[in-house]
Amino acid sequence: MVDFDPTTPGNSDLISNYPANERAERQKLEDWVNFDHFEADGKHRAARFKELAGDPTVIANEIALYSKLVGGQSELFIKDENALVFQMTNAGEFQTPLTARGDLLTRNATVLTRLARGTANQVLRSDGTDLAWVTPTPGFDFGSLPLIPLPRGHISGLGMTWTDANTITSARGMCRNNGDNDNIVLLASLAKDIDATWVAGAGGGLNATDFASGGSDAEADTWYHVFVIDNGAGVEDVGFDKLLNAGNLLADASYTNARRIGSVLTDASRDILEFTQVGDHFLWVVPVNDLPAEALVTASRTATLSTPLGVKCWAQIHAVHDGNISEKETWIHSPDQTDAAANEDIGRGTVLTGQAGGSGSANVDVRTGTASNVRYVSSVASAQTLGISTQGWFDRRGQDD
């Protein structure tokens, strides 16, 4: 930039051609320019804004940067063509909604806003629109976990207790549903009756189709699967269904999600056989004699055990040889294995008898088929017998599906 000399004309004109007031205005202009610009290259030294009394009008395709008096101090503002105003400074510092360590910056329906840090052990939860901190309840995170997908096949809690001949009580717990697209969280234990139609909450638990099939009761000598169910909006319940997908139960309750948490068996009197459960292990209080005394045969046969129908389980059985034929052996195996002659020497012997007049027994775990069945074959054909009683079973309850 070139300094302006107010005493010298810019050309051959006489200095008298420049009135004093014009020379003063030209000097003022130079002072203004030099105040905000560097003389060498004309770049801005700083941008200075005079306080406005209010927000300016902004037309389309423009944005305004200006200052306005706030609490006795000039603050910087920005306004866009949609009339959105944001205060950029506050008390002389760059404006931010964050005021404390741990604060988060989020946006509500219109502007950026502060989400204060949560308290110790809280978790951040979204309702699909906004974020909020929530406090988990002790033991299970029932307050927030429904929005956090559980691993496929997950189940925790939800253990069943035989309460009486008609009633099962499910413990509280959580699981992934059968379709692996939602969580189911039972907030409190719930007792359900198999001899009454399903109602919400404690009470009847048998779906209407199976209730009618049993003549207004459960059927005798029948397996029923126990499900925890959910309506997709956080309302959970429990019920019984012969179907493995809980189709009848879900239809009765107008619910959408289900997960099998176990199965129960009725006896000839339509009462639930008593059992105990620890995790995936179910144990009959009184072992069930499923094969009382079957003659030994060398052809493979099927035995039906007291384990859940429609589900492959690990049956815990007690097998007994009774008779006086020496060195006989029987192989009890899964229907998923190829049938073959019993032969202990190559691993196909479950129950052995070592001498004439003796008997043999064994406790064995065998994987069943979906018909609650196992296969057995003996090394000799004889009128002497094989007996099998079911002690209990391991049921993974969908964890491997």
C-alpha positions as CSV (number, residue, x, y, z in Angstrom):
1,M,0.0,0.0,0.0
2,V,1.1,3.6,-0.6
3,D,0.7,6.2,2.1
4,F,-1.5,9.1,1.2
5,D,0.1,12.5,1.5
6,P,-2.7,15.0,2.0
7,T,-0.4,17.9,1.1
8,T,0.5,16.7,-2.4
9,P,-1.9,16.3,-5.3
10,G,-2.0,13.0,-7.0
11,N,-1.4,14.6,-10.5
12,S,-0.6,18.0,-11.9
13,D,-3.7,19.5,-10.4
14,L,-3.1,22.3,-8.0
15,I,-3.3,21.4,-4.3
16,S,-5.9,24.1,-4.0
17,N,-8.2,21.8,-5.9
18,Y,-8.4,19.5,-2.8
19,P,-10.6,21.1,-0.2
20,A,-9.5,20.6,3.4
21,N,-12.6,18.5,4.2
22,E,-11.9,16.1,1.3
23,R,-8.3,15.8,2.4
24,A,-9.5,14.9,5.9
25,E,-11.9,12.2,4.5
26,R,-9.2,10.7,2.4
27,Q,-6.9,10.5,5.5
28,K,-9.7,8.9,7.5
29,L,-10.1,6.3,4.8
30,E,-6.5,5.5,4.8
31,D,-6.5,5.2,8.6
32,W,-9.5,2.7,8.4
33,V,-7.8,0.6,5.8
34,N,-4.5,0.5,7.7
35,F,-6.3,-0.3,10.9
36,D,-7.6,-3.6,9.6
37,H,-5.1,-4.5,6.9
38,F,-1.4,-5.1,6.6
39,E,0.2,-2.4,4.4
40,A,2.5,-4.8,2.6
41,D,-0.1,-7.2,1.1
42,G,-3.5,-5.8,2.0
43,K,-4.4,-8.9,4.1
44,H,-6.8,-8.5,7.0
45,R,-5.3,-7.9,10.4
46,A,-8.6,-8.7,12.2
47,A,-12.3,-8.7,11.6
48,R,-14.1,-6.3,14.0
49,F,-17.9,-6.2,14.5
50,K,-20.0,-3.4,16.0
51,E,-22.7,-4.6,18.4
52,L,-26.1,-4.9,16.8
53,A,-29.3,-4.3,18.7
54,G,-30.9,-7.5,17.3
55,D,-30.3,-10.3,14.9
56,P,-29.9,-9.2,11.2
57,T,-32.2,-10.2,8.4
58,V,-30.5,-12.9,6.2
59,I,-31.7,-13.5,2.7
60,A,-31.4,-16.8,0.7
61,N,-27.9,-18.1,0.0
62,E,-26.3,-15.9,2.6
63,I,-25.1,-16.3,6.2
64,A,-24.4,-13.5,8.7
65,L,-21.6,-13.3,11.2
66,Y,-22.2,-10.5,13.7
67,S,-21.9,-9.4,17.4
68,K,-24.6,-8.6,19.9
69,L,-24.6,-7.5,23.5
70,V,-25.3,-10.3,26.0
71,G,-25.2,-9.6,29.7
72,G,-23.0,-6.5,29.3
73,Q,-20.5,-8.2,27.0
74,S,-20.3,-8.4,23.2
75,E,-20.7,-11.9,21.9
76,L,-20.3,-13.4,18.5
77,F,-23.3,-14.9,16.6
78,I,-24.0,-16.6,13.4
79,K,-27.4,-16.8,11.5
80,D,-28.3,-18.7,8.4
81,E,-30.8,-18.3,5.7
82,N,-33.3,-20.5,7.6
83,A,-33.1,-18.1,10.6
84,L,-31.2,-20.6,12.7
85,V,-29.2,-18.5,15.2
86,F,-26.2,-19.9,17.1
87,Q,-24.2,-18.0,19.8
88,M,-20.6,-18.8,19.1
89,T,-19.0,-17.2,22.2
90,N,-20.1,-16.9,25.8
91,A,-18.4,-14.7,28.4
92,G,-15.6,-14.1,26.0
93,E,-14.9,-17.8,25.3
94,F,-15.8,-20.1,22.4
95,Q,-19.4,-21.3,23.1
96,T,-19.9,-25.0,23.6
97,P,-22.7,-26.9,25.4
98,L,-20.1,-29.0,27.1
99,T,-19.4,-27.7,30.6
100,A,-18.0,-30.6,32.6
101,R,-15.6,-33.5,32.1
102,G,-17.4,-36.5,30.6
103,D,-20.2,-34.4,28.9
104,L,-21.3,-35.6,25.5
105,L,-22.4,-33.5,22.5
106,T,-25.6,-34.6,20.9
107,R,-28.5,-33.0,19.0
108,N,-32.1,-32.7,19.9
109,A,-34.8,-31.9,17.3
110,T,-33.2,-28.5,16.4
111,V,-29.8,-27.8,17.9
112,L,-26.7,-29.3,19.3
113,T,-27.1,-29.8,23.0
114,R,-25.3,-31.2,26.1
115,L,-25.8,-34.6,27.6
116,A,-24.4,-34.5,31.1
117,R,-22.2,-37.4,32.0
118,G,-24.0,-40.2,33.8
119,T,-23.4,-41.4,37.3
120,A,-21.1,-44.3,38.2
121,N,-22.1,-47.6,36.5
122,Q,-24.8,-46.1,34.3
123,V,-25.1,-47.2,30.7
124,L,-26.0,-45.1,27.6
125,R,-29.3,-46.1,26.1
126,S,-31.1,-45.0,22.9
127,D,-34.9,-45.1,22.5
128,G,-34.4,-44.8,18.7
129,T,-34.6,-41.0,18.8
130,D,-32.7,-39.6,21.8
131,L,-29.9,-40.8,24.1
132,A,-30.2,-41.1,27.9
133,W,-28.2,-42.6,30.8
134,V,-30.0,-45.4,32.6
135,T,-29.2,-47.2,35.9
136,P,-29.2,-51.0,35.6
137,T,-31.0,-53.0,38.2
138,P,-28.8,-55.2,40.5
139,G,-28.1,-58.7,39.2
140,F,-29.5,-58.4,35.7
141,D,-29.4,-55.3,33.5
142,F,-33.2,-55.4,33.0
143,G,-33.3,-51.6,32.6
144,S,-31.1,-51.4,29.5
145,L,-30.2,-54.8,28.0
146,P,-33.4,-55.3,26.0
147,L,-31.9,-52.7,23.6
148,I,-28.5,-54.4,23.5
149,P,-28.7,-57.6,21.3
150,L,-27.8,-60.7,23.3
151,P,-25.6,-63.3,21.6
152,R,-27.4,-65.8,19.4
153,G,-28.8,-68.6,21.5
154,H,-28.1,-66.8,24.8
155,I,-30.1,-67.9,27.9
156,S,-29.4,-67.0,31.5
157,G,-31.7,-67.5,34.5
158,L,-35.2,-68.7,33.5
159,G,-34.7,-72.0,35.4
160,M,-37.9,-74.0,36.0
161,T,-39.1,-75.3,39.4
162,W,-41.7,-78.0,39.8
163,T,-44.2,-76.3,42.2
164,D,-46.9,-78.9,42.3
165,A,-48.6,-81.5,40.0
166,N,-50.1,-78.8,37.8
167,T,-47.7,-75.8,38.3
168,I,-44.3,-74.8,37.0
169,T,-42.5,-71.6,38.2
170,S,-40.0,-70.0,35.9
171,A,-37.3,-67.9,37.5
172,R,-36.6,-64.4,36.1
173,G,-33.9,-64.1,33.5
174,M,-33.2,-63.2,29.9
175,C,-32.6,-64.9,26.5
176,R,-32.4,-64.4,22.8
177,N,-35.6,-65.3,21.0
178,N,-36.0,-68.3,18.6
179,G,-35.7,-66.0,15.6
180,D,-32.5,-64.3,16.9
181,N,-34.0,-60.9,16.2
182,D,-35.0,-59.8,19.7
183,N,-34.3,-60.2,23.4
184,I,-36.8,-61.5,25.9
185,V,-36.4,-60.4,29.5
186,L,-38.6,-61.8,32.3
187,L,-38.4,-59.3,35.1
188,A,-39.7,-61.6,37.9
189,S,-40.5,-65.2,38.6
190,L,-43.8,-66.4,37.3
191,A,-45.9,-69.5,38.1
192,K,-48.1,-71.1,35.4
193,D,-50.6,-73.9,35.5
194,I,-50.9,-76.6,32.9
195,D,-54.5,-77.5,33.8
196,A,-55.9,-74.1,32.8
197,T,-56.0,-72.0,29.6
198,W,-53.4,-69.3,29.3
199,V,-53.9,-65.9,30.9
200,A,-51.5,-63.0,31.3
201,G,-49.5,-63.2,34.5
202,A,-49.7,-65.9,37.1
203,G,-52.3,-68.6,36.5
204,G,-53.3,-70.6,33.5
205,G,-50.5,-71.4,31.0
206,L,-51.8,-74.0,28.5
207,N,-52.7,-72.7,25.1
208,A,-56.4,-73.1,24.1
209,T,-55.7,-75.6,21.3
210,D,-53.9,-78.1,23.5
211,F,-56.4,-77.4,26.4
212,A,-59.3,-78.4,24.1
213,S,-57.3,-81.4,22.8
214,G,-57.0,-82.7,26.4
215,G,-60.7,-82.3,27.2
216,S,-60.2,-79.0,29.2
217,D,-57.0,-80.2,30.7
218,A,-53.5,-81.3,29.7
219,E,-53.3,-84.7,28.1
220,A,-52.0,-87.8,29.9
221,D,-48.5,-89.1,29.2
222,T,-47.6,-86.1,27.0
223,W,-44.7,-83.8,26.6
224,Y,-45.3,-80.1,26.7
225,H,-42.6,-77.5,26.0
226,V,-42.3,-74.4,28.3
227,F,-41.8,-71.1,26.7
228,V,-41.0,-67.5,27.8
229,I,-42.9,-65.2,25.4
230,D,-42.8,-61.5,24.6
231,N,-45.2,-59.2,22.7
232,G,-42.4,-57.1,21.1
233,A,-43.1,-54.1,23.4
234,G,-41.5,-55.4,26.6
235,V,-44.3,-57.4,28.0
236,E,-43.3,-61.0,28.9
237,D,-45.0,-64.1,30.0
238,V,-44.7,-67.9,30.2
239,G,-46.8,-70.8,28.9
240,F,-47.0,-74.4,27.6
241,D,-47.3,-75.7,24.0
242,K,-46.8,-79.1,22.4
243,L,-45.4,-77.3,19.3
244,L,-41.7,-76.6,19.3
245,N,-42.2,-73.1,17.8
246,A,-44.9,-72.1,20.4
247,G,-47.3,-71.4,17.5
248,N,-50.5,-72.1,19.4
249,L,-49.3,-70.2,22.5
250,L,-48.3,-67.1,20.6
251,A,-51.6,-67.1,18.7
252,D,-53.6,-67.2,22.0
253,A,-51.5,-64.5,23.7
254,S,-51.2,-62.3,20.5
255,Y,-47.4,-62.3,21.3
256,T,-44.6,-62.3,18.7
257,N,-41.5,-63.8,20.3
258,A,-40.8,-67.0,22.1
259,R,-37.9,-69.1,23.5
260,R,-38.2,-72.6,24.9
261,I,-36.8,-72.8,28.4
262,G,-37.5,-76.5,29.0
263,S,-40.1,-79.2,28.8
264,V,-42.4,-81.1,31.1
265,L,-44.0,-84.6,31.0
266,T,-47.4,-85.5,32.3
267,D,-48.3,-88.9,33.8
268,A,-51.4,-91.1,33.4
269,S,-53.2,-88.7,35.8
270,R,-52.3,-85.7,33.7
271,D,-50.0,-84.5,36.5
272,I,-46.5,-83.0,35.8
273,L,-43.8,-85.5,36.7
274,E,-41.6,-84.1,39.4
275,F,-38.1,-83.0,38.4
276,T,-35.3,-80.6,39.4
277,Q,-33.2,-78.4,37.2
278,V,-29.8,-77.0,37.4
279,G,-28.8,-75.1,34.3
280,D,-29.1,-77.4,31.3
281,H,-29.4,-80.5,33.5
282,F,-32.9,-81.9,34.4
283,L,-33.2,-84.8,36.8
284,W,-36.2,-86.9,37.6
285,V,-37.0,-87.0,41.3
286,V,-38.0,-90.7,40.7
287,P,-36.2,-92.3,37.8
288,V,-38.5,-93.6,35.0
289,N,-38.3,-97.2,34.0
290,D,-38.6,-96.9,30.3
291,L,-37.5,-100.5,29.3
292,P,-38.4,-102.8,32.2
293,A,-37.1,-106.1,30.9
294,E,-36.5,-106.7,27.2
295,A,-35.1,-109.9,25.8
296,L,-31.7,-109.7,24.4
297,V,-31.5,-109.6,20.6
298,T,-28.8,-109.3,18.0
299,A,-30.9,-107.1,15.7
300,S,-30.9,-103.4,16.5
301,R,-34.0,-102.1,18.3
302,T,-35.4,-98.8,19.5
303,A,-36.1,-97.7,23.1
304,T,-38.2,-94.6,23.8
305,L,-36.9,-92.7,26.8
306,S,-38.5,-90.1,29.1
307,T,-36.7,-87.1,27.5
308,P,-38.3,-84.2,25.7
309,L,-40.0,-85.1,22.5
310,G,-38.8,-83.3,19.4
311,V,-35.5,-82.4,20.9
312,K,-32.1,-84.1,20.8
313,C,-30.9,-84.4,24.4
314,W,-28.2,-86.2,26.2
315,A,-30.1,-88.8,28.2
316,Q,-28.7,-90.1,31.4
317,I,-29.7,-93.7,31.7
318,H,-29.1,-96.7,34.0
319,A,-28.9,-100.0,32.0
320,V,-28.9,-103.5,33.5
321,H,-28.2,-107.0,32.1
322,D,-30.1,-109.7,34.0
323,G,-29.4,-113.4,33.4
324,N,-26.9,-116.2,33.5
325,I,-25.3,-116.1,30.1
326,S,-21.6,-115.3,30.4
327,E,-19.7,-112.7,28.4
328,K,-22.7,-111.0,26.9
329,E,-22.7,-107.3,26.0
330,T,-25.2,-104.7,24.8
331,W,-24.4,-101.5,22.9
332,I,-26.8,-98.6,23.6
333,H,-26.2,-95.8,21.1
334,S,-27.7,-92.7,19.4
335,P,-29.9,-93.2,16.4
336,D,-27.5,-90.7,14.7
337,Q,-24.9,-93.5,14.8
338,T,-24.8,-96.4,12.3
339,D,-26.3,-99.6,13.6
340,A,-23.7,-102.4,14.0
341,A,-23.2,-105.6,16.1
342,A,-22.3,-105.1,19.7
343,N,-18.6,-105.6,20.2
344,E,-16.8,-104.2,23.3
345,D,-13.4,-104.7,21.7
346,I,-14.1,-102.0,19.2
347,G,-16.0,-99.6,21.4
348,R,-19.5,-100.9,20.8
349,G,-20.3,-102.2,24.3
350,T,-22.3,-100.3,27.0
351,V,-23.3,-103.1,29.4
352,L,-21.2,-106.1,30.0
353,T,-21.7,-109.4,31.9
354,G,-18.5,-111.2,32.7
355,Q,-19.6,-114.6,34.0
356,A,-22.5,-117.1,33.9
357,G,-25.2,-116.3,36.4
358,G,-24.0,-112.8,36.8
359,S,-25.5,-109.4,35.8
360,G,-24.0,-106.2,34.7
361,S,-25.1,-102.5,34.9
362,A,-23.8,-99.1,33.8
363,N,-24.7,-95.4,34.0
364,V,-24.5,-94.0,30.5
365,D,-25.1,-90.7,28.7
366,V,-26.5,-91.2,25.2
367,R,-27.7,-88.6,22.7
368,T,-31.3,-89.2,21.7
369,G,-33.1,-88.6,18.5
370,T,-35.9,-86.2,18.2
371,A,-38.4,-89.0,18.9
372,S,-36.8,-89.4,22.4
373,N,-35.3,-92.6,21.1
374,V,-32.0,-94.5,21.4
375,R,-31.0,-97.8,19.8
376,Y,-29.7,-101.0,21.4
377,V,-28.2,-104.3,20.2
378,S,-26.8,-107.3,22.1
379,S,-24.0,-109.7,21.3
380,V,-26.3,-112.7,21.9
381,A,-30.0,-113.5,21.5
382,S,-31.4,-114.7,24.7
383,A,-34.5,-114.7,27.0
384,Q,-32.3,-113.0,29.5
385,T,-33.2,-109.3,29.7
386,L,-32.0,-105.7,29.3
387,G,-33.6,-102.9,31.4
388,I,-33.2,-99.2,30.9
389,S,-34.3,-96.4,33.3
390,T,-34.0,-92.7,32.6
391,Q,-32.4,-90.7,35.4
392,G,-32.5,-87.3,33.7
393,W,-31.2,-85.4,30.6
394,F,-29.2,-82.5,29.4
395,D,-31.2,-80.0,27.3
396,R,-29.3,-77.1,25.6
397,R,-32.7,-75.3,25.2
398,G,-31.8,-73.7,21.8
399,Q,-28.3,-72.5,22.6
400,D,-26.9,-74.4,19.6
401,D,-29.7,-73.7,17.2
